[in-house]
Amino acid sequence: MTDYFAEHALLPRGWSENVRIEIDDDGTIASVTAGALVKDATMLPGPVIPGLPNAHSRSPLGATAGLIEGTDRTVIERETYRRLERIGPDAMQAIAARIYLDMLRSGITAVGEFHMWHHAHDGERFDDPAEMAHRLIQAARQVGIGITLLPVLLACGEFGAAAAGSDTRRFQNTPDEILDICARLHAAYKTDPQTRVGVAPFSLTTVSPEMLASVVAGIQTLDPMSPIHLTAAATASDVEACRRWSGARPVEWLLSHAPVDGRWCILHATHLSAAETATLAASDAVAGVCPSSEASLGDGLFALAPYLAAGGKLAVGSGRNLRTDLLEELRWLEWGQRASRLSRGVTASGHPGADLVLALLEGGSQALGRPIGRIAKAHRADLVVLDDTDPALARRKGNGILDTLVFATPERPIRHVMVGGDWVIRDRRHDAEEAILSAFDRAVAPVLA
């Protein structure tokens, strides 16, 4: 048991003073006491908030960040995959480790990895079908971040189960193959509190209704509460193509034909009707948005205000990993709403930054299917210690701290980061960062050529 003391900490009921946090040796919070005495506890040098959950990451794309701009969405996708065509297991691990290191530095302590790169560049299967998935989990362990690994099912090329093209052969699997990967991962990591396994039927364009039903039923046999992530209504063209195929919009179809509930995270959901917004909010599923990725691709803005007003749950991801900073994603989200609505006050209270951080913590933790996002008993000890000597936080108190973090800090004033009871960032540094950066540099050399 290790005891820590924070003069100010963000607890589930709000900011509290003089907080004692007891952590078991397994990295779980044993107790939290507000209004406590320091006694023999280790003093934490600044306000403490829960670690941030990143609901959606495609870590290999971070290797191409900034290289492919100024062109249309189709060209971006094609050129990105061309550059990453030949990355193998070693490069996958090295790239992911660098991206995860950047996440830790910005206060992210858990990531949902949307894992597509299953096979070799020519589609040839590895001896272990889960080889690339294991490498992502090893990267998370190497760096010290928690991970929910979501193997992606991609089997079709468009709505109506048309065959997928040869350019996606390294991503392609059948439902049975993807469930085999999930089963292998579940067996290997089921006792690891830092790792969770879910599944990601990519979208209604890449899986047929029968495939979707099969993989959802199959993952439940491994874990009835396994997270399920699916992209829907990311673009206006997706919506129109779905209507031509089924007579319904993507989220409308999904909510009518699939058992969508609290296990599900509907990614992007950028183009929703008013009826879909209300129904999704009532489903107990989480909407997972990635504002910087959606803006970069020109996809549009999520309808935040009506969704929150309907009681919807919100998760936020770094998506393409152009940036690995969820607080910046929240800034994009809120300011984008203001610009498009020509109005302030998109969120309900006088502390929009705080409202969005609290929503991110709750919805992101649900989306990742892990006991995180709260400084509370039985949750993982994922803590972020802010540097209150940073001028950006001068004289900030309570929710003013969170507003400042979201809207007014050019550099994140994050001093220490703990994941599962272990300090992985101390004084803004990671013990292994030189080796991680060196391995990344070698891995991306052919990508950048």
C-alpha positions in Angstrom: 0.0 0.0 0.0 1.3 3.4 -1.0 -0.3 6.7 0.3 -0.3 10.0 -1.5 -1.6 13.4 -0.4 -3.0 16.1 -2.7 -3.9 19.6 -1.6 -6.4 19.7 -4.5 -7.8 16.8 -6.4 -10.7 16.3 -8.8 -12.9 13.6 -7.3 -16.2 12.3 -8.8 -18.2 14.8 -6.8 -16.0 17.7 -7.8 -12.8 19.4 -6.5 -11.8 18.5 -3.0 -9.0 19.7 -0.7 -6.5 17.7 1.4 -7.1 14.4 -0.3 -5.4 11.2 0.8 -5.2 8.5 -1.9 -4.2 5.0 -0.9 -3.1 2.7 -3.7 -2.8 -1.1 -3.5 0.3 -2.9 -4.8 -1.7 -4.1 -7.8 -2.3 -0.5 -9.0 -5.9 -0.2 -7.8 -7.1 2.7 -5.6 -7.9 1.3 -2.2 -9.4 4.4 -0.6 -9.8 8.1 -1.1 -10.3 10.5 1.8 -11.0 14.2 1.5 -10.2 16.6 4.4 -7.4 14.3 5.5 -4.1 14.9 7.3 -0.8 14.4 5.6 0.6 12.0 8.2 3.1 9.7 6.4 1.7 10.2 2.8 3.8 11.4 -0.1 2.9 14.9 -1.0 1.9 15.4 -4.7 3.3 18.8 -5.9 0.2 20.2 -7.6 -3.5 19.7 -8.4 -4.4 16.2 -9.3 -6.9 15.0 -11.9 -7.7 11.5 -13.2 -5.8 10.3 -16.2 -7.5 11.0 -19.5 -9.0 8.1 -21.6 -8.3 8.3 -25.4 -11.2 6.5 -27.0 -10.0 6.2 -30.6 -6.4 5.9 -31.9 -5.0 4.6 -35.1 -1.4 4.8 -34.0 0.4 4.0 -37.3 -1.1 7.0 -38.9 0.9 9.2 -36.5 4.0 8.3 -38.5 2.6 10.3 -41.5 1.2 13.3 -39.5 1.6 16.5 -41.5 3.0 14.8 -44.7 -0.3 14.6 -46.6 -2.2 17.8 -46.5 -3.9 20.1 -49.1 -5.7 17.3 -51.1 -8.9 15.5 -50.9 -10.0 12.7 -48.5 -9.6 9.9 -51.0 -6.0 10.9 -51.9 -5.1 11.3 -48.2 -6.3 7.8 -47.4 -4.6 6.2 -50.4 -1.2 8.0 -49.9 -1.2 7.3 -46.1 -1.7 3.6 -46.7 0.9 3.6 -49.5 3.5 5.1 -47.2 2.7 2.6 -44.4 2.4 -0.3 -46.8 5.5 -2.2 -45.7 5.6 -1.6 -41.9 6.1 -4.9 -40.1 5.9 -6.0 -36.5 9.0 -4.3 -35.3 8.1 -1.0 -36.9 4.5 -1.3 -35.7 5.7 -1.6 -32.1 8.3 1.3 -32.4 5.8 3.7 -34.0 3.1 2.9 -31.5 5.5 3.3 -28.6 6.4 6.8 -29.8 2.7 7.8 -30.2 1.9 6.4 -26.8 4.8 8.3 -25.2 3.4 11.5 -26.6 0.0 10.6 -25.2 1.4 10.1 -21.7 3.0 13.5 -21.9 -0.3 15.1 -22.5 -2.0 13.3 -19.6 -3.5 10.4 -21.5 -3.2 7.2 -19.4 -5.4 4.8 -21.5 -5.9 4.3 -25.2 -8.4 2.6 -27.4 -6.4 1.2 -30.3 -8.4 0.7 -33.5 -6.2 -2.0 -34.9 -6.4 -2.6 -38.7 -2.9 -3.7 -39.7 -3.3 -7.5 -39.2 -1.2 -9.0 -42.0 2.0 -8.5 -44.0 1.9 -5.9 -46.8 0.9 -8.5 -49.4 -1.8 -9.9 -47.3 0.2 -12.9 -46.2 -0.8 -14.2 -42.8 1.7 -14.3 -39.9 2.2 -17.6 -38.1 0.3 -16.0 -35.2 -2.7 -14.2 -36.6 -2.5 -11.8 -33.6 1.2 -10.9 -34.2 0.6 -7.3 -34.9 -1.9 -6.9 -32.1 0.6 -8.3 -29.7 3.1 -5.7 -30.8 0.7 -2.9 -30.0 0.1 -4.3 -26.6 3.8 -4.7 -26.1 4.3 -1.1 -27.1 1.7 0.0 -24.5 3.5 -2.1 -21.9 6.9 -0.7 -22.9 5.7 2.8 -22.4 3.4 2.1 -19.5 0.0 3.2 -20.9 -3.2 1.2 -20.4 -4.8 -0.2 -23.6 -8.1 -1.4 -24.9 -7.1 -3.3 -28.1 -9.9 -3.3 -30.7 -9.1 -5.6 -33.7 -10.9 -4.2 -36.7 -13.1 -6.4 -39.0 -12.8 -5.2 -42.6 -14.3 -7.6 -45.2 -16.3 -5.6 -47.7 -15.7 -2.6 -50.0 -19.0 -0.7 -49.8 -22.6 -0.9 -48.6 -24.2 -4.1 -49.8 -21.2 -6.4 -49.1 -19.3 -5.7 -52.3 -15.9 -7.3 -52.3 -13.0 -5.3 -50.7 -10.2 -4.1 -53.0 -6.7 -5.6 -53.2 -5.3 -2.4 -51.7 -6.8 -3.3 -48.3 -5.7 -6.9 -48.3 -3.5 -6.5 -45.2 -6.5 -5.3 -43.3 -9.0 -7.9 -44.5 -10.4 -10.8 -42.4 -13.5 -12.9 -42.1 -15.6 -12.7 -38.9 -14.2 -16.0 -37.8 -10.6 -14.8 -38.4 -11.1 -11.6 -36.4 -12.8 -13.5 -33.6 -9.8 -15.9 -33.5 -7.5 -12.9 -33.1 -9.7 -11.7 -30.2 -9.8 -15.1 -28.6 -6.0 -15.3 -28.7 -5.6 -11.8 -27.2 -8.3 -12.5 -24.5 -6.4 -15.7 -23.5 -3.1 -14.0 -23.3 -4.1 -10.8 -21.4 -7.3 -11.6 -19.5 -5.5 -11.3 -16.1 -3.7 -8.1 -17.0 -5.5 -5.1 -15.5 -3.8 -2.7 -17.9 -5.2 -4.5 -21.0 -8.7 -5.0 -22.3 -9.8 -6.7 -25.6 -12.8 -5.6 -27.6 -13.7 -5.6 -31.3 -14.3 -3.1 -34.0 -16.5 -3.9 -37.0 -15.1 -1.0 -39.0 -18.3 0.4 -40.5 -21.4 -0.6 -42.4 -19.4 -0.1 -45.6 -16.9 -2.8 -44.6 -19.1 -5.5 -42.9 -22.4 -6.9 -44.0 -25.3 -7.1 -41.6 -24.7 -10.8 -41.2 -21.0 -10.3 -40.5 -21.9 -7.6 -37.9 -24.3 -9.9 -36.1 -21.8 -12.7 -36.2 -18.9 -10.8 -34.7 -21.1 -9.1 -32.1 -22.4 -12.5 -30.9 -19.0 -14.0 -31.0 -17.3 -11.4 -28.9 -20.0 -11.8 -26.3 -18.9 -15.4 -25.8 -15.5 -14.2 -24.8 -16.7 -11.3 -22.6 -20.3 -10.2 -22.4 -19.2 -6.7 -21.6 -16.5 -6.4 -24.3 -16.3 -3.0 -25.9 -17.6 -2.7 -29.5 -16.5 0.2 -31.6 -17.9 1.1 -35.1 -17.6 4.1 -37.4 -20.8 5.6 -38.7 -21.9 8.7 -40.5 -18.4 10.1 -40.7 -19.1 11.8 -44.1 -22.1 13.1 -45.9 -21.4 10.6 -48.7 -21.6 7.7 -46.3 -25.0 8.9 -45.3 -26.2 9.0 -48.9 -24.7 5.7 -49.8 -26.3 4.0 -46.8 -29.7 5.5 -47.8 -29.4 4.2 -51.3 -28.5 0.7 -49.9 -31.0 0.4 -47.1 -33.4 3.3 -47.2 -32.1 4.5 -43.8 -29.2 6.7 -42.6 -26.3 4.8 -41.0 -27.0 5.4 -37.3 -30.7 5.1 -37.9 -30.1 1.6 -39.5 -27.7 0.6 -36.8 -30.0 1.5 -33.9 -32.8 -0.4 -35.6 -30.8 -3.6 -36.5 -28.1 -4.1 -33.9 -28.1 -4.5 -30.1 -26.6 -1.1 -29.5 -26.2 -0.4 -25.7 -23.5 0.7 -23.2 -20.9 -1.6 -24.7 -20.9 0.4 -28.0 -18.9 3.4 -29.1 -20.2 5.0 -32.3 -17.2 6.7 -33.8 -17.3 10.1 -35.5 -21.1 10.2 -36.0 -20.5 13.6 -37.7 -23.7 13.6 -39.8 -26.7 12.8 -37.7 -30.3 13.8 -38.1 -32.1 15.3 -35.1 -33.9 12.0 -34.6 -30.7 10.0 -34.7 -29.0 12.4 -32.2 -31.8 11.8 -29.7 -32.0 8.1 -30.2 -28.2 7.6 -30.0 -28.2 9.7 -26.8 -30.9 7.4 -25.3 -29.2 4.2 -26.3 -26.6 4.3 -23.5 -23.9 4.0 -26.2 -21.1 6.5 -26.4 -20.4 8.9 -29.3 -16.6 8.9 -29.9 -15.5 12.1 -31.7 -12.1 13.1 -33.0 -12.3 16.8 -33.8 -8.9 17.3 -35.2 -9.1 14.3 -37.5 -12.6 15.3 -38.6 -11.5 18.8 -39.3 -8.3 17.7 -41.2 -10.4 15.5 -43.5 -13.0 18.1 -44.0 -15.7 15.8 -42.6 -17.6 18.3 -40.5 -18.5 18.9 -36.9 -20.3 16.7 -34.4 -23.7 18.1 -33.2 -22.5 18.6 -29.7 -25.1 20.9 -28.2 -28.3 18.8 -29.0 -26.5 15.6 -28.2 -25.5 16.8 -24.7 -28.9 18.3 -24.2 -30.4 14.9 -24.9 -28.2 13.3 -22.2 -25.7 11.7 -24.6 -22.4 10.3 -23.5 -19.3 11.6 -25.1 -15.8 10.1 -25.6 -12.9 11.8 -27.4 -10.1 10.3 -29.4 -6.9 11.4 -31.1 -7.9 9.5 -34.2 -5.3 9.9 -36.9 -2.9 11.2 -34.3 -2.1 14.4 -36.0 -1.9 15.6 -32.4 -2.0 13.4 -29.3 -3.7 15.8 -26.9 -7.2 15.3 -25.8 -7.4 18.7 -24.2 -6.7 20.2 -27.6 -9.4 18.0 -29.1 -11.8 19.5 -26.6 -10.8 23.0 -27.6 -11.4 22.1 -31.3 -14.7 20.6 -30.4 -16.0 23.6 -28.4 -14.5 26.4 -30.6 -15.8 24.6 -33.7 -19.3 24.7 -32.3 -19.0 28.4 -31.5 -17.7 29.2 -35.0 -20.4 27.2 -36.8 -23.3 28.4 -34.5 -22.1 32.0 -34.3 -22.6 31.7 -30.5 -20.9 31.1 -27.2 -22.3 29.0 -24.4 -22.6 25.8 -26.4 -22.2 23.7 -23.2 -24.6 24.2 -20.3 -22.7 25.8 -17.5 -20.3 28.7 -17.0 -17.3 26.2 -17.1 -17.4 24.7 -20.6 -13.8 23.3 -20.3 -14.7 21.6 -17.0 -18.0 20.2 -18.4 -16.1 18.7 -21.4 -13.3 17.2 -19.3 -15.8 15.6 -17.0 -17.8 14.2 -20.0 -14.6 12.9 -21.6 -13.6 11.1 -18.4 -17.0 9.4 -18.0 -17.7 8.5 -21.6 -14.1 7.6 -22.5 -13.8 5.2 -19.6 -17.1 3.5 -20.6 -15.9 3.3 -24.2 -12.7 1.6 -23.2 -14.4 -0.8 -20.8 -12.0 -0.3 -17.9 -12.3 1.1 -14.4 -10.6 4.4 -15.1 -11.4 8.1 -15.3 -12.1 8.5 -11.6 -10.0 9.0 -8.5 -12.2 6.6 -6.5 -12.0 3.3 -4.7 -11.7 0.2 -7.0 -10.6 2.3 -10.0 -7.1 2.1 -11.5 -4.6 4.5 -10.0 -4.2 6.7 -13.1 -3.3 10.2 -11.9 -2.1 13.4 -13.6 -0.3 15.9 -11.4 -0.4 19.4 -12.8 2.4 21.9 -12.4 0.9 24.8 -10.5 4.2 26.7 -10.8 3.4 27.1 -14.6 2.2 30.7 -15.2 -0.8 29.4 -17.2 -2.2 28.0 -13.9 -1.4 31.0 -11.7 -4.2 31.6 -9.1 -6.5 29.1 -10.9 -8.8 27.1 -8.6 -11.4 24.4 -9.1 -13.1 24.3 -12.4 -11.1 27.3 -13.5 -8.1 25.0 -13.7 -10.0 22.7 -16.2 -11.2 25.7 -18.3 -7.6 27.0 -18.5 -6.3 23.5 -19.4 -8.7 23.3 -22.3 -8.7 26.9 -23.7 -5.6 28.7 -22.6 -2.5 26.6 -22.2 -0.1 26.6 -25.2 2.0 23.9 -23.5 0.4 21.4 -21.2 1.4 22.1 -17.5 1.7 18.4 -16.7 4.4 17.5 -14.3 3.9 13.8 -13.3 1.8 11.0 -14.7 0.9 7.8 -12.9 -0.6 4.7 -14.7 -1.8 1.8 -12.6 0.1 3.0 -9.6 3.4 3.4 -11.5 5.0 6.8 -12.2 5.6 6.8 -16.0 6.2 10.5 -16.4 8.3 12.3 -13.8 9.1 16.0 -14.2 7.8 15.8 -17.8 10.2 13.0 -18.8 9.9 9.2 -19.4 12.8 7.0 -18.3 13.0 5.3 -21.7 12.2 8.1 -24.0 15.6 8.3 -25.7 15.4 4.6 -26.7 11.7 5.0 -27.8 12.5 8.0 -30.0 15.6 6.3 -31.5 13.6 3.2 -32.4 10.8 5.4 -33.9 13.3 7.2 -36.0 14.6 3.9 -37.5 11.1 2.7 -38.1 9.8 5.7 -40.0 12.9 6.1 -42.2 11.2 4.1 -45.1 7.8 5.8 -44.4 9.4 9.3 -44.9 11.5 8.3 -47.9 
